[in-house]
């Protein structure tokens, strides 16, 4: 499916503005295809029972679906379509990629094909979705499934001309697919009359509630006639959604199409790295070097985080695009198009900006921040591992994120495997393997293309060791292709390693003062240790990992060489080997901890001066 836009104009995590009045909307009768849109409508498998022609659908719909190459429905389609054909309400728990769009679109179109159109042109079908992009996708699916019918469909969403949409509504439409904000806008302007609606679909209902659309949904549903059929589809079922279902669904058939076993889940490898905040960007850079993703989407919590991370990655030499609600719609469209077309391979985005993205080539999803709500994790990683492909979901957690990680594990029913941040040796090995693959491909792909270089290689090999010649050529290739050591590899591996031991232990094993490595039972430094005073503490957000990471990163000392740590409100105390005390003082005095310069000296109280 195409992914040409998203619906978050002037929005991020709170504000919803769905009433912009520029651009165009999509409206067409079935069969009016936009040029160049040849993607399959949805992932409909070719195995299973029964066949589409056994479900009782109108022959024109069966012919259209089979013409698209599909014969058997997915489990949710096989369960939901008969219920909806009988007029019953449906509550569908279904993840993206299960075929839910066809599950509600086909029976809705069947109703259109087997009864008369409203004489005054009022819509008979209403599909509400959270984003502009999903509205386009569903509208496109309606056209393709119903290509042999003359049903009129209109997508309405923010960022498109409300005047154009009003004109099409006046001409008459059979199905409206839209975002709640724009549909409600049309209702308030008396542009649309929902009094003839027979079928209402709430698609990705949990996402609509997360985006703050609950009041809009209630207002829209109250404008529809009593007795209409309602279908609600959602990947999760939070309590607020339970309330919506109780109010607006009548004895619905509950249908689940969520993975119930490891074999049924998408092929997604999940990884958890536990790192201090100050090293998260470096950990991400190392991970991207190792994984070398074809296409990756990195999630951050806020717009500011997106911009800052994109800036840091760009400074590391990584080509990256930002995507958030503070950008103009046209700019966001271009970023999404580049990701889909392969001209961009890494996008850093907020959750709101990435809603509605459906890109099959996405190989990696990275949670730079652990989602605040566990359900967000499911939505995020569900964007990879599609269309039968494998995917990778990487989460960068701070020690303080332990409860959020546990909530994710409780929701998904599986532990997130904790792995160390890739080491410098890991990166070198991966880099050399990629170079070897490129050379092997060049040798085996087109031997004639090497002819101009053979004479030079032979001449050099006569004068020099052939292995040295090949090694020098590989080095030149590495430099030319960017496969050379980056700054993040210069950070000692130990700076990351200290946090690997945190899961399952006390939250801050060094942070309570008292005895510890380098301290006696009274909390004083033992012989051979020196206690340092650092002028930043709890009030500045300092945590043990920040201090260990700063010392290891700036001096090259192993994290294990750092002794007891005590963090007070306005300062911190750290025990270090006495032989290294002066070097640590000089190093920390030149750097920042939690974004601020600090004063570092020997602690007078501990050493009596």
N, C-alpha and C positions, 0 to 999 in steps of 0.2 A: 504494500500500500504506500501511497505517496505521503510525504511528510513535509509539505511545503510551508507550513506556518504553525504558529502556536498562539493560544489565546490568553495572553497575559499582558495586554497593552496597559502600560503604566502601572503594573502590579508587581509585587514580590510576595511577601508572606502574609499580607493582610489586606491591602486595598484592592478592590475589584472594580475596574472601570470598563464596562462592557458597552459603552454607548458612543464610541468614536464614530464620526460621520465622514469617512473617506474610503476610497478604494471601491471594490466591486464585490458582489456576492455571486454565489454559484446557483444557477437554476437551469433546469433542462428537463425535457421529457425523456423517457427511457430511450436509449440508443444514441443520444447526443453525447459522444465521448470527446473529452478534451484531447487534443493531439499529444502523442508521446506518452500517455498514461497506459502502460501495458502491464503493470505489476498485477500479480494475482490478488484477488479481493481479500482472501483470508486463508489461513492454513487449514484447509479442509482435507482430511486424509482420504486415501483411496482404499482403505480397508475397513471392515466392520459390517455389522448388520443393524438395522435393515438398510435397504437402498432408499435414496430420496424418493423414488417413484412409488415406494410402499407407504409413504407417510400420509398420503391423501392430499398432497399439494396440487394446485392448479397445473395442468399440463404445460402451460407456457413457462411456469417457474421451473419445473423439472427439466424442460428442454434447455433453458438458459443455464442452469447449474451444471448439467451434464456437458454442455458446450464449453464450459469453463474447465472441464476435465475432472469433475468430481462426481462420484456415484454414490458413496456411502457417507452418511452424516457422522459428525463427531458425537461423543456420548451426550454432551449437553444439548446438541441439536436433536438427537433422537429422543431425548426425554422431554424437551421443552416444546418442540413444534406440535406434537399431538395435543398437548394440553391447551396451547394457545388456539389451535384450530377448533377446539371444542368451546372456546370462549372463556376458559379459566384464567385466573391470575397466576403469575409465576414469580417466585422469589429464587433467583439464580445466584449461587455462590460460585463464581467462575473467574479464574485468572485470565489475563490477557493472553491471546494466542490459542484459546480453547474453542474458538468458533462461535462465540456468543453473538456476534453481530448477525450472522445468518440465522441464529436461533430465534431472534425476534423479528428480523426483517422479512424472512420468507412467509411466516404466518400473517404478518401485517399486510403484505402484498397480496396474499391469497384472499384476504377479506376485501381488498380493493377490487380484485379481479372478479369476485363472485357476487358483487352487489353494486348498486347504482352509485354514481358520483353524487356528492351533495349539489343540488341544483344551483345554489348561489356561490359555488366555488370555495366554500369554507373548508379548511383542512380536516381530514378524517383521522390522520395519524400524527402523533407528536412524539418526537424523540428528543430527550434532554440529555446533554452531555457536558462534561466539565470544561472542555477546551475547544478553541477554534479549530485546531488540527483534527481532533476527533470528530467534530461536526463534518469537516470535509471528508474524512475517511468513511464515515457512516453514509453520508450522502452519495459518495462514489459507489459504495457497495450496493445501495438501493438501486442505483441506475443499472449496474451490471447484472444483479440478480433479476431485475425486472425489465431487462432490455426488450422483451417481446410484448410489453404492456405500455400503454400510453398514460402512465401515471406521472403527475407533475410533482416534483420535489424541490424544495427551497431550503438552502442552508442559511441560517441567520446567526451572526456572531459579531462581537465588537471588532473594530478595525476595518469594517466594510461599510459601504454607504447605506445608511438607514433609509435614505430616500429611494434608492434603487430597490431595496427589499420591500418597501411599502408599495411600490408600483407592481411588483410581482404578486404580492399578496392581494392587491386589488383585482388583478387579472384572474386569480384563482389558483390554488395549489391543493394537492391531495395530502402531501406529507411535509411537515416542517421538522427539520433537524436543527437544533440550535442550542446555544449556551443559555443558562437561566437568565443572566443579566440582560441580554439583548431581547429574548422572548418577552420578558416582563416589560421592557421598555416599549415594545410594540403594543403590548396589552394596554399600558397606561396611556398611550397615544391613540387608542382605539383603531390601530392599524390592522389588528387581527381579531377575529371572533373564534374562540375555541368551543363554541356551543355545539358543534357537530362532531367533535372528536370522539372516535370510537375506541382507539387504542393509544395508550400512553406508555412510553418506555423511559425508564430512568437508567441510563447506562453509566457504569462506573460511579454509582451513587455515593460510595464512601469518599471518592475524590471530590465530588461536588460539595459534600458537607465540610470536608477539610478546607476547601477554598472559601467557605463562608456563605454558601448559596442556600442555606436551609430556609431562611425567610422567603427568598425568591421562589424556591420550589413550592413552599406552602401556598403562596399567593397564586402561582400558576395553576397548581392542582385544584384550588378552589374555583378557578375560572372554567374548569372543564365540567361537563355534565355528569350527573350521577349515573352509575351503571356502566361506565366505560370499562374496558379491559385494561389492566395495569400489569406491566412486567418490570421488575426491578432486578438489576444485575450489579454485582459488587464482588470485588476480590476479598474484602473483609466485611465483618458484620459488627461494628461497634454499637454500643448502647443507643446512641442518638439515631442510628439507622434502624434499629429495632423499633423505636417509637414511630418513625416515619412509616415503616411497613405496617404496623398495627393500625395506623390511622387510614391508610390509603389502599391497602390490599385486602381483598375479601377471600378468605379461606384459600390462600395461595398454595400451589404445589411447590414444595421446597426441593430444589434441584441443585446438587453439588457437583462441580467439575474441578475440584481442587485436588492436587496430588495427595494420594493417601499412602504412598510408599516411595522408597528411594527410586524404584524402577520407573515410576510414573513421573517423577520430577524432571524438569528440563535438565540437560547435562550442563550444570553450572558448578564449577569448582570454587568453593568459598574459602577465603583466607582472612585471618585476623592478625594484624601487626599491632603490638602495644608499644607506643612510642611517646616521649615527652612532646608537649606542644611545640616547643621551639625547634624540634627536629622533624616535625611532620612533613614539611615541604621537602626536606632533603630525603626523607624516607620514601615519599611519593616519587621523587625524581629517580631514586635508585630502583624502585619497583618498575617504573615505566621503562628504564633501560633494560632491565632483565626480561620483562614480559614482551617488549616490542609489539604493542597491540596494533592490530589493523585499524581499529576504531575504538576509542575509549570515551566514556562519559564520566566526569568527576563531579560529585555532588558536594556543594558547600552549603552552609546554613544561611548566609546572608549575601547580599549584593557586594558589600565591602569585602567579604572574604573571597568571593569569586574574583574580583578585580585584583586583590593583593596576590592571590595564588597564581593567577595568570601572569602577573608581572614577575613573580619570582621564577616561574618555570621558563618564561621568555628570557630572563637574564641568564638562565642555565643553558640557553641555546635550544630549548624545546619549542617547537612550533605549536602554539596553543590558541584557541578561540574562547572568548567569554560569552556567556549567554545568561541574561537576567532581565528582570522587568524594567530596569532603568534604561535599557536600550530601546531605540525606536523599533517599531514593528518591521519595517523594511530591513533594518540591520539584522534583526533576529532571524528573519526569513532567509537572508543570505547565509548566515552561519549554519542553519539547519540544512540548507541546500548543499553547502560545501561538505558537511559531514556525510550526507546521504550519497553524494556523488563521488566521494573519495578524495576530494581535494583538501579536506581537513581530516585529521585522524585523532585529534584530541580536543575535547570541548569541556570547559569547566562551567558548571551551571548551578542555579538554585533549583529546588524541587518544583517551584511554581513554573519557572521558565521551561523546564524540561517536560512538563505534563503534556501528554498527547504525542510525544515522540515515539515513533514505531519504525525503527531502522534495523533491518535484518542483518546488516553487516557489522553491527555493534558487537565487538568481541569481549570488551571489558567494561565493567562498571566499578567505580571506586567511590567509596564513602569516605571522603576526606574528614567529614564530621559524622560521628555516629548519629543516626536519626533519633530525634527526641521521642518519636512515637514508633513502636515496633512495626506497625503496619507499613510505615514508610519504607522500611527496609525491604519488605516483600515487593512493593511497587518498584523500587529502584532496581533491584537485581533482576526483576522480571523483564527488563528491557534487553537483556542479553540471553544467549542460549536459545534463540528462536529458529524456526524453520528447520529444525533438525540439526542445527549447529551446536557446538559446545561453546560455553562462555565462562568467563572468570569474574568473580565478585570479590573485591578486595576492600577491607575495612581497616582504617587507621584509627585506633582507639587510644585515648589517654587513660592512665590508671583510674582516674575519677569516673570514667565511663562504664565502670563495672556493672552497675545496675541496669543501664540501658542495654548492654550486651546480654545480660541474663534475661531481660524481657524479650529480646529478639529470639534467644534460644528457646524460651518457654513458648513463644508463639509458633515458631517453625518446628518445634519438636526435635531439634538436633543441635549439637554443640558446634560452635564455630571453631575450626582448628586454628590454634595459635602457632604462628611460624615466625622465625626471626626475620628482621629486615634483611634483604639481600646484602651479603658482604662484598667488599671490594674484589675479593677473589671470585665470587659468583659472577660479578659483572664482567670481569676480564674473561672468564671462561665463556660466558654467553656471547660476548663480543667476538671472540676468536671463532666460535662455532658458526656465527652468522657470516663471518668473512670466508670461512672454509666452504660454506654452502654456496656463496656467491661465485667463488672460483670454480667449484665443481659444476655449477650450472653453466658457467661460461665455457668450460671445457667440453661438456657433453651436448650443449645446445647447438652450436654452430662452429664446427672445427675450422671452416674456411675463414671465419671472421678473425681468427688468431694469426693468420698468415703474415700480416704486416709486422707482427711482434716477434715471430719465431726467430728471425735472423738476429735481432737485437738480443734476445734471450740466449741464443747459442753463443754469440760473441762474448757476452758477459760471463757465461758459464765457463768458457775456456780460460778466462783470466781470473775468475773468482770462484769460490765454492758455490755450486748451484743452490745449496740450501740457504746460504747467505743472500743470494740474489732473490730467491723466492720470498724470504723473510722481509727483505727491504721493499719488495713490491707489495707485500701484504700491508706493511706499515704505511706506505704511501696511499694505498687504497683506503685504509682505516681513517687516515687523516682527511682524505678527500670526501669520504662518505659520512663523516661525523662520528665514526666508530672509534673514538679515542677517549682517553680518560677525562672525566668531567670533575668539576670542583667537589661535587658531593662525595666522590670516592676518596677525597683527601680527609674527610671526617673519619676519625678512628672508629672501627666497628664497635669498640667497647662503649662508645657514646650511646649506641642504640641498645646494646646487649643488656644493660642494667634493668630495663623495663620488662625484659622477657620473663624475669622471674616473678613478676608481680601477681599474675593471675593465680587465684587460689590461696594467696598469702594475705597477711594483714595489709591494709590499704597503703600505709606509709611505714614500712618496717624500720626505717631509720629516723622517723620524724618525731618521736616522743621524748627525746632526751634520754637521760639515764645511760646505762651501760650499753655498749655497742662496740663494734670493731674500733680499736684505738682508745677505748674508754675503760676506766675501772668501775667498780660497783657503785661509786659515788658520782659517776658521770664525768670525772675529770680525765684529761688525756693521759694515757700511759706513757712510759718512757719510749722515745723514738717517734712520738706523735706531737704535732703542733696544732693547736686550735686556732682557727681563723675567724675573725669577725667580718661579716658582710652586711652592708647597710641597706638591706632589703629583706622584708619578711612576709608574713601572711597577708598584711594589708596591701602589699604590692602583687599578690597572687603567686608568690614564690612557693614552689613545691620541691620535695627532695630530688625529683627527676631533673628539674631545671638546674640545680646546683651540680649534681653528678654529671649531667650532660655538658654543662659549661666547662667544668674542670677537665673532663676527658677530651672534649672537643678542642679546647684551647691549648692543652699541654701535651696531649698524647698519652697521658696516664690511663691505665685501665680503670674502668669504673669500680672494679673490686678493690682498688687501692685507696678508695675514699672511705674514711672511717665514719664515726657517728655524726649524725646531722640533727641539729635542734633548730626549729623554726619558730620564732616568736612573732608578735604582731609587727614590730618595726625593724627587726634584724634577724640574721641567721648565724649560727655557729656550725663550723665544719671542721672535723679532724682530718688532717692530711699527714703523710709521712714527713717528719721533720726535715729530711734531706731534700724534699721537694717544695717546702713551704715558700721560699722566696720566689721560685719559678711560678707557683700557683698565684701568688700575690700579684706578680707582674702581669701575668696572662689575664687574670680576671679584671684587673684595673683597666685593661685596654678594651674589654668587651662589654656587652650589655646583657643583663639578666632580666627576662620578662620585659624587654624593650626599654630598659633604663640603665644609665651608667651607675655603677656602685663603687663605694669605697671599701677597700679590703685591707685588713691589717691583722696582726697577731692579737688575739683576745687578751686584754690586760688582766682581766679577772682570773683567767685560767693560769696565767704564767706569772702572776704577781708583779706586773709592771704595766 
